[in-house]
């Protein structure tokens, strides 16, 4: 008789989250419910939301991370260096950057709530109800099952059309015997239902463009006969839909404002806090008599070509993205629906013999500028007369639109600003003199128009870098100057440009020129080996072969890295701007070695490096650069281009692909189901409000057996000392070994392989509340391989600053001890979460003068064994990244990154691991 397979019984979602009201959240089991609450409802542990934190003064545990002793942790299964000392000093205003002292709001464009007819409401009037629909009204879906199935098939799994139809057929085969029918007839029925959703996406439209200029008498190039399609969405409707999103409540500004720190320094954060928004509000108030009480809404634009595949045909796309300047930077950087594609621009192609001709390049520029002009036309009436728009908080306001900053890399800046390649989009410096110290005259709309009326096209091109045969799209809209609106770009100008493409490349060329090709390759191989041997760190990509290295601690790059991390702050004060300028000057001092050595014999007249000169002005105009970076638009390529292309059959027309893109957003985002088993998927962005800190456990041997298993024989004694010292006051004498409690002071011990640190870090990848999550590992086998024991920062001295306020240690074990009531300070049985750590101590009282990094070494006992201790989990701050002090000798080629933390006598504390580390380990 055949063996009958024992089948698993389906487990339904039976446990409702008591904190999720709209929409509801159901979990399959209590464990899933616990993980959901720990992951989503952070405010339950610290009732401090982002809005309340913003309104309070600086508190040590939230605002100044290096002073915190209770982060969010959750267990889970004038010489050359004359400027350097000044640069390495702590920012005198850093402690108060998050605590504005005084705020001044624009006196005329005040963003007053009004009714749907534009009549201003009395103060404190409640927002009107958004809808009178019944709670069980799922129209156009029959019920919630249809709604969730549509969300699952199209948004989560992105199931192909044919598979959807097959699934409905199988569904029908099962339920038809009971007189039932599947939720949808086929994929066509599903798509039509999604399209009928009342709050669906703005539809795509198309206009076509053809070349209408002079043609050659003989052979006419094919591109002149082509018809070019530009697909777009009404930007006004997209802006209205985006503005009405209730999930953005608390994350948008209705008024331009200016803030000063407690010390009286101006601070720049979100776009509406900077000078440009204030100046635009002044211009609107002067130009539009009916603008009193209105709200200025800048339209942020960004464009960037992308390729979805190089294997088949023409797969280049040219999306144009839009966001609203009222939204906070954290919202745009969290990749929510605050940055949306509003157009796919045409990409003209020509045969090689025509692709570099003047007439073809002129047509490409004209096509770009006229397309933007046409696409943005629906916004133009609202730039002259306020129109009533609903805002995220539910109130109506009278909105005045305006063209805002433009996000673009340098080639795109050249195109959008109508300048000649090699010139600066912001100033009039000659392309071969961009590295001179004197500032260049700033470009402006008035100056450019005067040049156009005065000089010939050839003079404009050669002496001013102005393309005279094309009019920029901003000329057709009020209060818009494209040369002013081109914002700084951290990704391509600083990180990929100046650092990776320039500096890292130059270092390789320098080694070859200085030591010869053979010896230079040996040095580069040694660099590769050292980079490959660097220990892992959450969020830091590891290159096993050492290629594409991103870290370099020489003086020439140290100042540039300092500039980059200062520029990435979410709030920047005038003191920070001064330090950025100091870092830029120091970088210019040290880069001379590349000129003297022959790597850059012609100097450094490079547009991307020159752009650093304009960062103070960009920041004063538009706020922190991390809210206007091409990394934001490039990240949107995945949802806007690549996923719709992958769902298509690769042969679909642009219209069909855009239909795929249009289908997805109408299905609202449902809460995530139970967190996945693999914990590393939880690293990174944490959605929800900003909170201070809490500790929660997620997931049993005796101490004696555990000590043998993990190779820490002294574990029972360490646990006894830890329990004893917890019960002591700071003035009590040290506990002697003879006075330690017996082993039975611990009733039970749980072992964990990782801990989850969640902390506030708005300048790194984070949710709208600025929260970020990372895993700290302590496991005997990581991914079925060698052990992994991560390093951590531990709070030490709350009166000190930077690294002096911290310990660094390496975690060997995460445990939870159940302390017997006889040995608990409370007199009751107590569960204590703690970590077994190897201690390391700083070498000297100051950072290493060559690298600017702190040097540490492991603490050793009389037997030269590393000193161990146990610390409370609440003292851990987050992961720390240690880089071995490799010395002058080559490292063995067999040395792996998993061995590095055991193989060297000293290590550098890498403050460049991420922005948060840079702010706490100085």
Beta strands, then each sheet from edge to edge (+ up, - down):
strand 1: 15-16
strand 2: 26-27
strand 3: 72-75
strand 4: 100-105
strand 5: 113-114
strand 6: 205-210
strand 7: 227-232
strand 8: 257-261
strand 9: 266-268
strand 10: 295-307
strand 11: 316-324
strand 12: 340-344
strand 13: 387-390
strand 14: 396-407
strand 15: 572-573
strand 16: 684-686
strand 17: 695-696
strand 18: 746-752
strand 19: 754-760
strand 20: 771-779
strand 21: 788-789
strand 22: 791-795
strand 23: 806-819
strand 24: 830-842
strand 25: 854-858
strand 26: 868-872
strand 27: 876-880
strand 28: 882-884
strand 29: 907-909
sheet 1: 1+ 2-
sheet 2: 16+ 20- 19+ 3- 17-
sheet 3: 4+ 8- 9+ 15-
sheet 4: 5+ 14- 10- 11+ 12- 7+ 6-
sheet 5: 5+ 14- 13+
sheet 6: 16+ 20- 21+
sheet 7: 18+ 23- 22+ 27-
sheet 8: 18+ 23- 24+ 25- 29+ 28-
sheet 9: 18+ 23- 24+ 26-
end
